[in-house]
Amino acid sequence: MKKVFIFYLVSLFAQSSFAQKVIENYSSQQGVLRYGPGEKDLLPYGEKGFTLVLPDNGQTPTGTVVDLEDYRLSAGDSLRYKEFKNESLKRGFAFLTIATGVPVDWYFSDSSLKYVDAEMKDTFTKYHLSYKNIFLLGLMTSGHRALKYVEYCKKGKSAFNPAIKGVILSECAIDWVRMWYEAQKQVRDHETESGLFEGKLVHYLFDVHFKETPAAAIDKYIEFSPYSYFDLQMKKSVLYKDLSIRAYTFADIRYWFSAQGKGIYDSNYPDMSGFINEQKLVGNKKAELIVFHSNMEDPLQQHMRRQSTTWDLVDKKELAEWMAGQAE
């Protein structure tokens, strides 16, 4: 009986592996990025390139999920995407990850956007991917990158000019005026080592690139942000109004709004909520906000204090079905 069970597991794994085709192409880069004034405040450049996963059924995919990263995904990060990737493959979508290899790549300049654009164009052409039904997947900082790429295309800078159908966002910081002040509070309060590290990193990188604080040069921060509550003209909302958008966030008074010295503006909830609200105001009827919270009777769980946990709460099958339903 044991041998039969083992054989069943091996067969199941083989069938799962056979259901997809993986193509990868990366090249290493030299150099480091300074993220602080300290002697050791350096991050090495990583590999740049792509990983393309295709449904192995011999048919051209009906669409493509595109994930824009800085570093090549680690084994742990790849595991986090596994369920949604498999659900997407079942519905005929390819899954493409593009990494610039630039540490903490928030697309301060167009150089990374040009690379992403060229890599997408080459990959779509070489592997005969459909130019329709392209969905950008943005978890955490990848959401900022996804929206910056949409902006890049909408402003006529793209040589590829893909027909982006939708964007999926999970717990993304996209209002960098708010995020700068959150970082300032993280440094001031020093509640956790991770918070202190993030706060110092945000302040250092923005000081390098903008030379001024939001108090002195708020327009620079607003222009950099895909969305900002402080944008009096709200001029960027129209760039995304034709997209199908799903935004996920975890808003819970027990975790984020009353713990570790944090308030509402020390989470990504205002960014996700504000972004979707502005989409509705400009007439986007395909923009949705999904807000998670805990049940008061359930015991507190330490892992829920991490905003990255939001993606774990997402129903990947339902999300893939939503995506397929938006496709042409």
Salt bridges, closest charged atoms under 4 A:
GLU24 OE1 - ARG72 NH2 2.95
GLU47 OE1 - ARG72 NH1 3.08
GLU69 OE1 - ARG145 NH2 3.67
ASP70 OD2 - ARG145 NH1 3.84
GLU87 OE2 - LYS90 NZ 3.66
GLU87 OE1 - ARG91 NH1 2.84
ASP110 OD2 - LYS157 NZ 3.25
GLU151 OE1 - LYS148 NZ 3.64
GLU151 OE2 - LYS155 NZ 2.90
GLU151 OE1 - LYS236 NZ 3.22
GLU182 OE1 - ARG178 NH1 2.71
GLU182 OE2 - LYS262 NZ 3.76
ASP189 OD2 - LYS185 NZ 2.59
ASP189 OD1 - ARG188 NE 3.26
GLU193 OE2 - HIS190 NE2 2.91
GLU212 OE1 - LYS220 NZ 3.37
GLU223 OE2 - LYS155 NZ 3.15
GLU223 OE1 - LYS235 NZ 3.73
ASP242 OD1 - LYS241 NZ 3.47
ASP271 OD1 - ARG178 NE 2.54
GLU288 OE1 - ARG246 NE 3.09
ASP312 OD1 - ARG80 NH2 3.76
GLU318 OE2 - ARG246 NH2 2.85
GLU321 OE2 - ARG91 NH2 3.45
GLU328 OE2 - LYS165 NZ 3.53
